[in-house]
């Protein structure tokens, strides 16, 4: 069965700091990978996705993620965070042959102004 | 605007009761998935409906059941409620023939509290 592990449950950064949120998944086959974000009081929304091709994918609001197949990782990065990035971030995976998307437990990011 | 609408937004029920949650997918979407998000956890997949049939199911007991209507809207029913069923229930819609290019669109969820 697929599973997703997010290393950090709560991250606090100052504005302009660099961000990296870790995500590892367990599944032996081909996968699709996602990062979703939930801003305070809002619904979950897609930040970026990887299906195939270039392992470095760019999403909205300056976020990017790198798929490293050998490490089963899909870490999220942003070179300089803003106060408005305060949110909860979820890594998710689904197997190509499957329809359900499995989510990690989430990382709550708090940016200090 | 989420596009996906869920009702009600909040609900309080007593142990042993039954509950029905409703979801209207984003316009143009035909597939509905339901997730349970307990406090401090990520969303957990309950099941997915397409063409009015349950296509896939997560690790949830038979107390959890659902339905999809011809207009693609969906219901989630939970029988014999337990305290542990208290959670945020999320509905997500997608477009089946959009394939990999059709990501999930989530609603704001229904907060269920079981006392």
Contacts between the chains, C-beta under 8 A, distances in Angstrom:
chain1	res1	chain2	res2	distance
A	4	B	42	7.5
A	6	B	42	8.0
A	32	B	100	6.5
A	34	B	103	7.2
A	36	B	106	7.9
A	42	B	108	7.7
A	43	B	2	4.6
A	43	B	4	7.5
A	43	B	106	4.7
A	43	B	107	6.1
A	43	B	108	4.9
A	43	B	109	7.4
A	44	B	43	7.4
A	44	B	90	7.0
A	44	B	92	7.8
A	44	B	104	7.9
A	44	B	106	4.1
A	45	B	105	7.9
A	45	B	106	7.1
A	46	B	103	4.6
A	46	B	104	7.3
A	49	B	103	6.3
A	51	B	100	5.0
A	90	B	42	5.4
A	90	B	43	7.4
A	92	B	42	7.8
A	98	B	56	7.4
A	99	B	48	5.7
A	99	B	55	6.3
A	99	B	56	4.9
A	100	B	33	7.3
A	100	B	45	4.3
A	100	B	48	6.4
A	100	B	56	5.4
A	100	B	58	6.3
A	101	B	33	7.7
A	101	B	45	6.8
A	101	B	104	6.4
A	102	B	45	6.6
A	103	B	35	7.7
A	103	B	42	3.6
A	103	B	43	4.7
A	103	B	44	7.3
A	104	B	42	5.2
A	105	B	40	7.2
A	105	B	41	5.5
A	105	B	42	4.7
A	106	B	41	7.5
A	106	B	42	5.0
